[in-house]
Amino acid sequence: MALSPNAVCGSCAMPLMQGHHNSLRFVRMLQRRLESSGLRTTPVVVSSRGYEEAVSQLNKLQSNVQAIEESVKLRQTTAPLTYTKCSNYLHALGIEQKQLTAMRVVHVSGTKGKGSTCAYTESILRSYGYKTGFYSSPHLVAVRERIRINGKPISKAIFAKHFWHTFDILTDFEQRSGEKVPMYFAFLTMMAFRVFMHEKVHVAVVEVGIGGEYDWTNVVDQPSVVGITSLGLDHTRLLGDTIEQIAWHKGGIMKFLVPAFTVTQPASAMEVLQKKAIERRCHLYCVPSLHLYDTKETFVKLGIPGKVQMENASLAIQLAHFWIKKNDPLRFPHVEWGVTPREDVWNFSYAETDRTLARPFALPKATMEGLTQCRWPGRCQLLVQGNTSYFLDGAHTLESMEECARWFVKCHKTASKRYKILVFHCTGDRNNQTLLSHLGGSEFDCAIFTPTRTHIESSISSDNSNFTVNIEKERMKCLDDEQVFLKLVRERPVQTNVVSCVAEAVHLIRMISKEKLEKSIKVSALVTGSLHLVGNTLSIIDPDSE
């Protein structure tokens, strides 16, 4: 008996090839029942589940607001179990530690500049001809951005293929073990490792999600090298409200005999990192200033704008060069590293002394090309559309907002008179007064405060739908942002608006731009305070951006 494509289900009268029965498992179950009754069946071809369906299912793995509140309360007791859970998930997917080690991971934590440092590291290694994998978060426009091969987000087809393989295996694992399918970030972490393994990358550059010690990415026992970017207060509800507590979590990615590189840190934070290095029996190096490297008098223009990127670039250089010297020294004998021979990875001294300074060295052409060609959207990004210039920066910490404000002011020093608009939202437990105080000197004519959601109604199949936030709380946060801003600029009149979503904010900008165009006045719109806000803005003004 052949199963007709037009056959219907006796329980709900829906076509078997449509609706909620459109699954390979259901059809196979039906075939087995028919065969057990003595009836012969022919193979059934079921159309594969696609990208939109994958995004819909992934969005269902987001924690709701109540679950997030509970996870904060239970973090201290449940977080130490992350490594074991992650290992179990990977084992179910057929991935063991030896496969993770074979990916020769570059693992990066920190408060500020993690994504930029990873982007520079990946770009440098790719410039030497290596096939790179890159896992980062959050995404801006499409969730596929989080998993990249050779610098490009994986395609919709590849994302869908690996998503459904991962989801089906972990769903089956849940039924056998009772261990639920992991939530959004954890699931994507498992999926990323699976993609990198199947794509046979030479190197995987992995950015920590939150913290480090208990982060889902910290399942890698033997990375090739680790990096720790600039530290500051962020995610305090999860990681603690002191720089020492933050440093303890961020330093948690240090591993036995795996060198760690970091940038100049506050003294108390550096002390914690040094103690963690001694505990993990690894050596900690502090990278030099970028201007100390020998570029043979060639000017190197960094691909990501901003003064702070000089620090991130130096860290990336040390990470990439150490990786090459450790994994492929014969192929590139001219590539130097910042580890002196008597202090290298095979001959460490673990005395409680000051950190070791990594030495600068000559930069080969490939390294400089990697720095110049690196692109990382949403960080000091300028996008011009007609009469409007969008200045997009996901700054959400004190230091990064200072840099954002300097960048915006610098871009207008020699420009003609412009109408300036601020679009702002800060998420979580971040201090809006601290962040907004650095924007008061930019002399905005208008300020728009918006939640980070793209549209009023969120679609389950949208890459940018966020179901983890309380809509009413977001609106109250926007009203509070407005009042704080008005107090900061009370000496001069500024038009302010609180809108319901990013789409409304963009519509308002376009209306203002149209009005100013008639007067030959250009418009500058600074979008900042949250990477989610920047990403959702990009999804409207430049939806094809990757």
Disulfide bonds with the S-S distance in Angstrom:
none
